[in-house]
């Protein structure tokens, strides 16, 4: 990977297609990769300047202001609350430390001055600053929060003004309708616990939102002059782009569509159903051209099959190419809906909302647009593929196929979204050839010996689920070939036994083939293939992997890298491929589309785009300008808040990494860290592991030994594979509590100051430092009040891994810069997209915010990744209500303003600028390109944003859809906020492809996946499993909350 002048790390475009890696990025620790793990760190960087005074790793130091500030309802001097948002704090009052309130928003708390044993005793006599009650819905200012010292979760009072010390409210007074306790002195009472309503009270409080529907989603205003004018002040450039959307013209908007249910008996194999229906069509309605989805839904346009709506029943025979035999089907066709109106699509495009999408009509049109394509292409989901003229080997028995994706879209008008697609297909070859390639051996080797356990496991992982062609030996006759699906591996032919049907005698598979088939098995030591529903056993040497198999499989690291290289193409090449696929699809001559009256324009839609002005980036005593999504870390720049690196050491777990490279790493961390403003002590004595294979307990012992000597941070050098990464992170973050930073050994091979700078971008964030921030002059208004930025994501196991849980992760900010985040995660049932325990997660995140700042966030901005349009209603009903429940559990009167956005990356919208408007390398649109019209939702607030500079391939814009907002945030402000947050990712000095909260949620889920990947949790007791084996160390979670970055 080469170096890119102007910023740390790289980010590449999308190679395209459902089979392609999603949003892959290049680089290392400074490269903003799509997942966590040991990083190859590389990219130019120069050192920054440190903080005004270095703070410790747990509590970065602050500078006190001498300018006092007032506030509404100010308490007496001894009880002064924290000053207003954004104001500098007063000098601390002259009173014991236990009586001090939290510092002002925007300042980190002072390190505690009292002994640790006293830190957990909150003061009950000194309230913090109150959040004043708002004047109506959407203001997000809630009731005052009467807080004690930030070391404990404070009670929350429902009374508006702060009270005097002698009248400090008791828990009973803090709750509406509560009675004051009598007969007890204030001094004898214990600190007030948090006011938490009962479950029935919470249920009543959220009842109003339980039936929230999509009818009241925020509406767009961009057609109004005021919106355009306000946006123009933030725009660098306006230009026209082409989008891979083909306009659809429907000749007769009043055309009626008839929906039929087609029942097949039997209903398998699926690949024969189209042929069976075609036989019925030719026999019963040969002059009609229906749209059929290949399973059971059939649509006809204009008029029904017959005037009396008579059900058609008939039987047909179809030749099965896999068996060579006729397959008979009983087919029943019955009308189920005669009231479909294609004109509803036009009505929706004019004024529709998500809740009333004419889904059935759009589905009928989409199926009509796909009709005929299956006769010429291999379908896979919504994509179609054809065997490439030249083979592209991906490794591991897979090759790359090119194709195209298409889907009907209802935006401001109907469109057909069409894009390139790339997918890995199994190579058509003998199974023996695959084995020789993968095991790096010869046929002779396989004849002489068998497979060890690892080789057998590798073979079964690949071959299970694939279709193979079995050449059945036929003594004295022609060899017959049959196609079966592999269900597993058996024993060897000389050991696998079964009983003969005729006489019940037991024989081996090898003996059976010798006596009955007159065939001697040439590879008697290789496992047999288990095939078909009956589990028959056949020799590997008689089996070939067949082509044209569209399989859903997760690619390994090497296959993914090869696919990215082969599939990533500049925009003009991608457009040429799309244009070629449009010609192949031949929409103009499709009889089904002609019957439906659908005309597909062959020219891309043209849309107005704008480039938003980027923010300036603030360091300790300097600011940098962002150009093309990248900014330089100049020699004058030092971290905004540089951390103190605690006692540290290097643990080299790769015996092939020479000790002189480890010494060079230590020297550079010391010198570069100093240049960045960090306080770096000399490293502790490092350890070089000489064993090739380590057990997990060995890693535990290493970290425990370091911890006993006072080491707090261990730089761990791993091999270039990720084999023990999960083991290291489990030992570090779940058991020992010793912070680690993993590096691949190849990183040390090219170690230099720029690489170490990228490493320290991660380390500083992990140690509670702040690398950079949005410059004050560019700070969005929404961040000028106490605001918590939240990212949420759910990662799912690979297809078919039903015994592996999904992992929900939520990352939330707790500082004024929106830089420092805390992650919480939960295991949940496999493939479950909704975050089941979000109420508990959000309650804990808000309590963390309160503990740090002595006040609750006035605004919560929630970025939810991975939700499709069909799940909008569900995610609102479940997750929005969960956030509200969490707030009400903090206090019944705490009602912050909530903004709820969905972040979508898995789409096929791409932008194609004119040559004069694109970048020089790949002709991508510039970083900051925004489209919020024409191809977006007709009435609701959504937009596409390319926030990053794409290094490789065609840039994939990220789509944002606003589902809920009671803070009345303007659309232009939301767009700018979203773009600016893409500059707040800790790992690099470049804007990334989606906002930092979303990225951190993704990294958090990825880290949790690394913990659990080699474990097998009990799927019926996931909560207990996480509590017993998956709890994050308190030391890690409390002192290094950004450990997962």
N, C-alpha and C positions, 0 to 999 in steps of 0.2 A: 504494500500500500504506500503510495507516494505521499509527499507532504503538500499541504495546501496553504499557500501563503495567506495570512490574514486571520487565522483563527484556529483554535484547537479542534481537532477531530474533523470528521466528515459525515455527511448525510447523503444518502443516495436516493434516487428516484425509484419508482415502482416498475419492476420488470413486466408486470401485467398478468392478469388472469387469476382465476381462483386457485390454480395449482401453484401459483408463484408465491414466494415469501411475502408476507405483508409488511410493508414499510421497513425493509431491511436498511440498516445503516452501517457505514464503515467507520473504522477508527478504533480507538481504544478508550481509555478512561476519559479522555476529552472528546470523545466522538459521539456521545449521546446514543449508545446502542439501544436496540429495541428491548434488550433484556439485561439482567444482571449476569454476573459470572466473572471469572478471571478475565481481565481485559488486556488486549494489546493496546498499549498507549502510545500514541504517536501524533505528531502535528506540531506546528510551530508555536512557540510561546515564549514570552519573555517575562521576566519577573515583575510582580506588582509590589506596591508599598503597603506596609502594615498599618494597624490601627493606631489611633492616637496614643493609646497605651495598651500593652498586651494584657489580655485577660486570661484566666485559667481555662482549662478545657471544658469545665462544667458551667462556669459563669463568666462570659466575656465582660470585661470591665466597661464602665460608662464614665462619662464626664458630667459632673454636676453643673447645672446652670445656676447663676446667681440672681436670675430674674424671677421673682415670685409671680404666680398666676392665681387668679381668683376663679370661682365657679359658682354656679347657681346653688343655693342651699348650702353654702360653705359652712362646715362645722367649726367649732372652736379650734384654735391653733393646735392644741394637743391632739386633735382628732382630724386634722386636715386630710381630705381625700386626695387622690391623685388628680393632677390638673387635667384640663380639657385635652381632648384628642389633638395630637400634633404639637402641643405646647411643651416647653421645657419644664422640668420639675423644679420645685422649690428646694432650697437646702433642707436636708433632713431635720425634722424637729428635734429639739434636745429632750429626748425621752429614751427610756430603755429600748433596745432593739426589738424586743417582743411587742412593743406598742406601735411600731412603724407600719404605715400602710404601704401598699404596693406602689412602685414608681409609675410615672406617667407612661401612657401609651407611646411607643416609639423608642423607649429606653429599656435596655435589658436590666433586670434586677441586680442590685449589688450582691456580691458574695456574702452569705450570712456571716455575721460577726460573732454570733454566740456559739457555744459548743454544740456539736452535732446532737447531743442528747436533748437540747432545748429547741431545736429547730421544728420539731413536730408539734409543739404546743402553740396553737394559734391564740391570738388575743381575741377576746370577746368584747372588748370595750372600745376598740378603735375601728370604726367602719371605713371601708374604702369608698371611692367615688361612686356615686349612684348613676345608673342609667335612667335618665328621666323618661317618664311615661309619655308615649307618643300621643298625637291628637287624633289618630285614625288609622285605619288599615293601610298597611303598606309603608308605614314610616319606620318600622323596625327598631323602635326605641324602647319598647317594653317598660316594665316597672323598675324602680331603683333596685340595684343589687347591693345589699348591705354586706360588705365583705370583711372578713378577718384577715390576718396575715396570710400571704400566698402559700404558706406551707401546708395548708389544709383546705379542703373544699368548704367554702363559706356558706353560711345560711343566706337565704335570699328573702328579703322583706318585701311585703306588698304595700308598705306605706311609702308615700312619695318623698317627703323630706327626710334627710338624715336626722336621727334623734340624738339627744344629748347622752353623755355617757351614763348618767344615773338612770336613764330610762331606756337602756338597751333592750330591744324586744326579746322576749323568750321565744322558744319554738312555738308555743301556743299563740303568741301575739303575731308571729310572722305569718301564720296561716290565716287566710280570710275566714272570719267567723269564729276564730279561736278565742278561748277565754284566758285572761291573764292569770298566771299562777300567783298565789298568795302565800304568805308565811315563810318565804325563803328569801334570804338576802342575795343581792346580785353577786357578791363575792363567792357565795357557796355553790353557785350553780356551775354546771359543766358547760363547756363551749357548745353553742347551738349547732345541732347537726343540720345537714341540708334539708330544706323543706321539700318533701317528695309526696305528691298526691298518691292516693291509692289507685289500684288498677281500674276500679270502676269509675273513679273521677277522671282518669286519663281517657277512658273510653268515651265518657260524656263530652270531654273537651274536644276530642277529634271527630265527634260524630258528624259535625258539619262538613268535614272534608272526606269522609269515608266513601261517599258516592260521587267524588269528583270525576267529571267526565272531560272528554276532549273538546266539548262544545265551547269552553271558555279559555282555550289556549290563547296566549298573547297574540295580538294581530299586528301585522306589519304595517308600517307607515311610510315606506320608502317612496311611494308614488306622490307623497305630498311635497310641496316646494320646500317647506321648512326642514325636512329631513335631508334633502339633497344639499341645501345650503350649509347645514351644520356639518355634514360629512365632507364637503369640499374643502373646508378649512384644514382638514387632516390628510388631504390627498396630495401626493407628489405628482401623480400622473394619471391620465385617463387614456385608455386605448381600447381598440376592438380586438376581440379574440374569437377563434372558432372553438366550438365545443363538440365533442363526439356524440351529439344528439341529432338525429334525423327527423325533421318535422313529418308528422303523419296527417294526411288529408283524408277525411272520411266523406265520401261523396254524398251519402244520404244520412244525415244525422238522426232522422226519424226511423231508421231501420230497426226492425225488431229482431232479436236473437232468441233462439230456442235452445234450451239446455236439456240434454238427454243423459240418462244414466245407462252405461253399457256394462252389463254383467257377463263375465266369462266364467265358464265352468269346464275345466279347472282354470284358475287365474295365473298359472305359471306354466312355462317360463315367461317372464315379462317381455322378453325380446321378440316373442312371436305374436303378441296381442295386436300389434298394428297390422300384421299380415292377415290375421284372422278377421279383423274389422274390414280390411280392404276387400276380402272375399265377400263379405256381407254386402258391402257397398255396391260392388259390381253386380251382385245378384238382385238387390232390392231397390237401390236408388242410384243407378250408375250416372245419372245426369246431375247429381248433386256432389258438392265437394266440402264435406264437413271439416271442422277443426277438432282434432282428437289429441288428448294429452298423453296417450300411450298407456293409460291405466283404466279409467272408467268414465271420464267426462268427455262428452261430445257436444259440439255447438254447431248449429245451422243458422244461417242468416236469411232473412226475407220471409220465408214461409216454412211451416212444419213439413215433416215427411209425408203426411197424408191428412186429409181433411178431418178424419174421424179420430185422429191421435191414437191409432191402434198400435199396441205393443208388438214389436217384431221379435219373433223367436225362430231360431234356425240353428243348424249345425254345419260346421265347415271343417275341412282337414287342411293342415298346413305341414309342409315338409320341415322337419327339424334338422338344420344343418349340422348340429353337434352329434346327433345319433344316426342321421340318415334315414330316419323312419317318419311316417306320417303321425301328426299329432292332431287329435280331434278336439274341437271346442264346441260347447253349447253356448250360443250367444243370445242375450236378451237385451233389446233396446227399448227404453221407456222414457217418455217425456216427463220431466220433473219441474220445469219452469218455462212458461211461455210469456213471461212479462219482463224480459230483459230489454233495456232500451239503451242503445249505444250512444244516444244523445246525452245520457246522464254524464258521460265523460266530459263533454263540452261544458255542461252546467257546473261540474266540479271545478274545472279549470278557470271558470269565471269567478266563483265566489265560494268554493268548497272549503270545508275544514276537515281535519284529519279524521274526525269521528264519522263523517258521512262519505268516505271514499267509496265510489261505486266499484267495489273490489271485484264483484262477479263479472261486471262488464269489462273491466280492465283485464281480468284473467282470460276472458273469452278472446279479447283482441290479442293478448300476448300469445295464446295458444295458436291462434290463426297465423300470427307472424312466424311462428316456429314450424308450421306445417310444411312438409316437404323436405325440410333440412335433414331429418333423420335418415332419409334415403341415400344421402350422399356423404354424411359425416357421422363420426362416433359421438353420441351425446354424453355429456357429463355435467349434471346439474343444469344450469342455464347456458352452458357453453357447448360448442361443437368443435371437434378436432378431426384432423386428417393426418395420415402417416406422412412425415416430412420427406422431401426428396433426398435429403442427406441426413445421416444419423448423427445425433448429438448425444454422446454418452455422459450420463450423470454419475455413474458409479453405482455399485451395489445392485446391479441387475436392472437398472432403470435407464430410460432414455427420455429426451425432451421432445414433446409434440407441440406444435403451434396450432392455434385455432382462433375462434372468436366467441365473444360473449354478447348476448343481446337481451334486452328487457324493455317492455313497454313502460313508459313513465308519463304520469299526468302532472305537468307543471303549469305554467301559464297557458300552455296548449299541449296537446298530446305529442309525445316524441317516442322515438325508438333509440334507446341508448345502446350503442354498439362499440365494442372495444376488442383489442387483441386479448388472447388468453394463452397461457402456457401451462402445461401440466406434465408431470412425470408419468410415463407408462412403463410397465414391465417389458423388457426386451423379449421378442419372440426368439427362442433358442432352446436347445436341449437342456434339461435340468443339470446334466453332467457338465455342460459347458459353463453354466453359471457357477457351479461348485468349484471348478478348476480356477475360474477367474477370481472368485472371492477368497478362496482358501490358498491361492497362489501355489497350486500344485499341478501335477500332470495326471492324465488318465491312469498311467501305470501305478502311480502312488495310491490312487483310490481303489485299484484292483487288489493291491497287496494288503492294505490296512483299512481300518474303519475310522470313525470320527471320534474326537474326544468330546467331552460334555459341552464345552464352549462352542465348538464347531457345529455340533448338533443343534444347539439352541439358536445359533445364528441362522442356520438353514431353515429351521422351523418358523422362525420369525418372519422370514421372507416368503416362504412358499405357502404358508397357511392362508387360505382364503383365495388363492389364485386358481384360475382354470388351467387345466393341463390337457393336452391331447395324448391319450394312451393308445399306443400301437399294440393291439391285442394279437399275440402269436396265434397263427392258424395253420396247424400242420397240414401240408399238402394243398393249401389254398392261399388266397390273397389276404394280406394283412389288413385287418379292419381297424379303423381309428375311431375312438369314442372320446367325447369331451366330458370331463368331470371337474368338480371343485375339490381342492385338497382341504382336508379337515385336520390334518396333523401328520405326525410321523409315527411309524411303528418300530418294531425291533428289526433285526437283520433277517434276510431270507432263511438263513440256516438255524435261526433260533425262534422265529415267529411260528407258532403252531395253531392249527384249527382242525375241526372235525369235518370229514367229508359227508355230504348229504346222503349219498347212496347207502353206505354201510356203517357210517358213524365212526370210522377209524380216524385216529389222529395222525396228522402228517404236518411236515413243515411246508412253508410257502415254496421254498426251493425244491423240495421233493415233489410237490404238486405240479410245478411248471415242468419239471423233468419228465414225470410220468404221463401227465394229461396233455400238456401243450408241446411236448417234445422239444422243450427249450431249456438250455442250460444258462442259468443266471451268471453273468460275467463279473458282477460286483457283489459277491456274497457277503461282504463285510459292511456294506452301506445300509442305512435304514430304509425301510419300505415307506412308500407314501400311502397314507390313509385317505381314501377318496369316497365321495358320494354320501348319501344319507345312511347307507348300510355299513359304512366303515370298512369297505373292502380294501385289501392290501395289494399294491402293485409295485414291481421293481422300478427304481428310479431310472434305470438305463432305458426303459421303454417309454419314458414320458418327456414331452416337450411343453414348454411354457408357450401358450398361444398369445398372439398379438391382439390389438384392439381392446385391451382390458382397461377400463377406466376405474381405478381403485382409489380409495380415500386412505392415504397413508401419510404419516409425518416423515418428512425427509430428514436424514441425519445431517450433521454439520457440513460434511464434505459435499453431499448432494446439493444442499442448499446453496453453498458457495458457487458450485458449478452452474446451477440454474440462474443465479443472479448474474453471473458473467455472460451467460449465453442469451438471457432474455432481456436484459436492460438495453434499451435502444434510445437514441435521441428522438425528439418529438417528431421530426419530419419523417424518420423511418417508421415510427409507430403509425403515423397517419397514412403512409403509403400502404402499410399492411392492412389497416382498417379499410381503406378504399378497395384494395384487392378482395377482401372478404365480402364487401358489399356487392361486388360484381359476381362473386361465386354464389352468393345467396339468391341472386336472380329474382328479387321480389316482384318485378314488373310482370313476369310470366307465371306467377304462382296462381293456380286456379282457385284456391281457397281464398286468397286475398282479393281476387277479382269478384268472387261471389259476395264477400263481405263489403266490397266497395272501399277497400283501404288502399291508399296510394302512399308509398314510401319515397320521400324525396331523397335523392342520393347526395345532396350537399350538406355539409355540417352547418349547424345553426351558428349565427354570429351574435355575440353578446358583448355589452359594454363591461369592461373591467376597470378597476382603479387600483393604484398602488398606495397603500397607507404609509404615511411617514413613520419611520421607525423611531423608537425612543433613544435617548442617550443613556449610556451605561455609567453608573456611578461606582467609583472605587473609593479608597480611603480619603484621598485628597486630590482626586482628579476625575475627569469624565472622558469617555471615549465615544466616538461617533460610530454608528452601525452603518455599514455599506454592504449592500447585497446580502443581507442577513448575517454578516460576519463583522466582528470587531477585533482589533489587535490588543493584546495585552502588552502594553508598552513598558519599558524599563522603569518609568516613573510610577506605574500602577502597582498598588499594593492592595491586598484583600481589604474589603470594607471593614470586616472584623476578622483579624487574623487570630487563629487559635494558638494556644500553647501546646505543642506536641508533648505528651507526657513521656515517661520512660518507655523506650521502644527498642525493638530488636527485629532482626530478619531471621525467618525460619525457612531455610532452603530445603524443600521436599523433593527436588529433582536432582538426583546424583550427577546428571550430565551438565548441570550449570556450574561452571568453574567458580572457585572462591574469589578470584580477582574481579569478576563481574559483580558479585555480591558487595565487595568492598567499594567498587565504583558507585553502585547504587546508594550505599550509605553516605558516601562523600557528597554526592549530588543532592540527596535529600537535605543534608545539613546546609549546603551553600545556597541552593535554590529556595529552600524554605525561608532562609534569612532574607533573601531578596524580596520575597513575597510578603514580608512583615511578620512571619511566624517566629515563635520562639522554639528553637530546636536544640535539645540537649544532645550530647554525643550518644550514639546508640549503645545499647547494652550488648553484651557478647552474643554474637549470632550463632546459629547452629546449622550445620550442613548435614542433612540426612544421607546416609549411604545405602540404606536398604531400597531395593527396587519396588517392593510392594509393601504397603502399610495397611494395618488394620485401623479401624476407627478409634479403638482404645489407645493406639499409639499416638494419634493426633491429640486426643484428650490429654495424654500424659505430657506431651510437649507444651501445650498451652497452660496446663496446671503448673508445670515447673516454671514457666516464665512468670505466671501470676504470683507465685510465691516469692520471686525476687523483686516484685514491684513493677514488672513490665505491664503497661496498660494497652499498648498497641503493638501488634505483631504484623510485619510485612511478610506474607507467605508466598514463596515462589513455587509454582506448580509446573507440571509438564504442560505441553501444548494442548493436551486433551483435557476434557472437563471431568475426568473419571472420579476424582476425589474432591471436587469442589463442594458438593453437597455435604460430604463428611466434615470438611473443614468448617463450613458455616454452621452445621449442627453443633459441632464441638464448641465453636466460638460463641454463638448467639443463643443457644438453647441450654447449654450445660455449664461452661466455664465462665462465661461473662467477660472473656478477654477479647477486645476489639481486634478484628483482622482486616487487612487489605490484601487481596489476592492479586498476583501478577502471573501471567504466563511466562515461561522461560524465554520465549522468543523476544519478549519485551526487553530482557536484559541483554540480549545479543546486540541490540542497537541502542543501548541506553545512552541518553544524552540529556542536556538541560531541558530541552523542549518536552521530551517524554516525561521527565520527572515533574515538570510543571503540571502536566496533565494528571499525573498521579496525585499531586497535592491538591488539585481542584476537588478531588473526591475526599481526600483525607481531611482537609479543612472543614468541609461540610459535615463530615462524620463527627468531628470534634466540636460541634456547635458553632463553628465559625460561619461568617457570611462572606461569600466570595465577591458578590457584586449586587447592585440593586438598580431599579429604574431611577434615573436622575429625578430629583424633586420636581423640577419644572415640568416633567412629563408624567408625573404620577397621576393615574386616573382618579377622579373624584371618589369613586366607590371605595378606594383603598385609603382614603383620608379619614375614615372613621373605623372603629374596631370591626374588622372584617375577617372572617375565616374562609379561606379557599380550600375546597374539598375536591379531591379526585377519587373516583370509585370505579373499580373494574372487577370482573370475574374471569378467571382463567379456567378453561375446561381441559380435561384429559384428551388424549388422542382418540379418534373414532374407534369405537369398539371396546374401549377400556372402561367398562361400566363399574368395575370394582375399584376404580380410582376416584377420589372425591374432586369436585370442583373447589376452587379457592377464591373466596371473596376478599378483597383488600380495599381499605380506605385510608388515604393519606390526607392529612389536614394541616394547614399552616397555623403557626402559633406566634408569629412575630410580625412586626409592622412592615417588614420588607417583602413578605410573602416568599421567603427563601427557605426557612427552616420548617420542616414537616415531621410529623409523627405518624407512623403506620400502625394499623391494627388489622388483623386478618381473622377469618373464620373458615373452617372446613365446612362444606355443605354437600348435599347429595349430588352425584354425578350429573352434569349437564344442566343443573339448576342455575338459571341466569339471574333471578331476583336475589338480592342480598337479604337473607332471612333474618339475621340478627342485627340489622342496621340500627335499630333503636338503641341497643346497648352500646354499639360501637360509637354512634354519634354522641351519646350521653357522656361517654368517657372522653371523647375528643373535646367536647365543650368544657368539661370539668378541667381538663388539662389547660385549656385556654384561660379559664378563670383563675386557676392556681398560679399561672405565670403573670397575669396582668391585673388580677383583682377586679376584673370586670368580664362580663360575657360579650361575645361578639354581637354587634348590632345588625350585621349582615352575614349571611351564609351564602356563598356562591358554590354551587354543587355541579361539578362536571362529571357526567356519567358516561363511561365508555362502554361500547359493545352492545348497545340496545338497538334493535331494528324498529322500523315504523310499526310493525305489527305488535310490538310490545310496549308502545307508548302508554296505552291505557293502564296496562298492568304495572308498569314501573311507577306511574303516578300514584295509583291506588296503594301500592305497597311501600315504595321507598320515600315518596314525599310525606306520606302520613307517618312513616317511621321517624323521619327527621323532626316532624312536629311533635310526636310523642316524646322524643328525647328532650326537646326544649321544655315541654310541660312537666316532665319528670324533674328537671332542674328547678323549676318554679312554675306554678300555675299561671303566673302573669308574665312569664318570659316568652315573648313572641317576636323573635327577630325577623327581619325581612329575608326572604328566601328567593334565590334565583336558581332555577333548575334547568341545566342545559344537557342535551345529549350530544356526545362527540362520536362521529361516525367516520371510520377510515375504510371500511370494507365496502367500497362502492367502485363504480367504473367510470366516473366522470373525470375527464381529462381536458386540459386547456392547451390550445395550439395557437401561439401568437404569430404575427407576421415576423419575418426575419429581422426587420428593423427594431422590433420591440422585445425580442427574446435575447437570452444570454448567448455569449459567443460560442460556448462549448456544445451545449445540447439543445439550444433553442427553446429553453424553458421560460416560462413567465418569471418575472422578477420576484424575489422574496417580498411578501407583503401584498400580493395580488389578491383582491377581494372581488367576488361576484355575488350579488344579492338580488338579482332580478332575472326574469325570463325563464331560467331553468330551475328556479327555486319553487317553494310552495306558493300557491296562488294567493293565499291570504295570511298565513302564519309567518312567524319570524324564524327564518333559517338563512344560512349563507354558507358559501364555500370560501376557504382561505388557504392560500399557499404561503405559509409563514417562513419557510426555510429555503435555503439555496440548495438545489438538487445537484449533486456531484455526478451522479450516474443515472442514466435512463430518463424517463419522463416523470416529472413531478406529480405526485398524487395530492390533490387538495384535500383538506379535511373539512367535513361538513358538520355544521353546528345547527341544532334545532332547539329553540327555546320552548320548553313545555310549561313552565310556571314562573311567574315573577310578580311579587307583591311589593317590590321596591320602586316600581315605575321607572326602571332604568331605560334610557333611550336606546334604540337599536344601534345607533352610531357609537354610543359609549360602550355598548356590549361588544361590538366588533373590535374596537380599539383595545379594550381591556383584554380580550382574548388574544389579540396579536401581541400585545406587550408581555403577557404571561409566557409566551413562547420564548422570550429572551431570559427567563429566570431559571433555566435548568442548570444545575450545579456543575455538570460534568464537562461543559464546553463553553467556548466564547463564540457561540453562534446561535442563532434562533433555530429551534427545533420544530418539528412538523406539527406538534399540538401542544397545548398548554402544560406547563410544569406540573400542576396538580394531577393531571391525567397521566403524565409520564411516571410520576412517583407511584401512583396507584398500580400502574403496570409493573414497575420494578418491584414493588412490595409483593404483589401476587407471584411474580417470578421467583423472588427469594423464598417465599413460603413453599413454592413448588419444589425448589431445590432441597429444602428440608425434608419433604415428604416423598420425593421421587423413589427412593429405594426402600421406603417403609410400606407396609401393607396395613393400613388402618381398618378397623372393624367398621364397615359402612353403616351399621345400625347403631353405633355408639360414637358418632363423630365428636360430639362435645366432650365426652369423657376422654377420647383419644387425644384431643388437643390439650386438654388440661393435664393429662399425665405425661405426654411425650412431646408436645408442641408449644409449651409455654416459653415465651421469650424471657431471657434473663433480666431480672430487675435492673441490674447494673447497666446492661446494654440499653434497655428501653428508657431508663431515666436519665442516664448520663450521655448516651450517644444515640439519640432518637433517629438521626439520619444514617444509621448504620447500614441501611439497605441500599444506599445510592452507589 
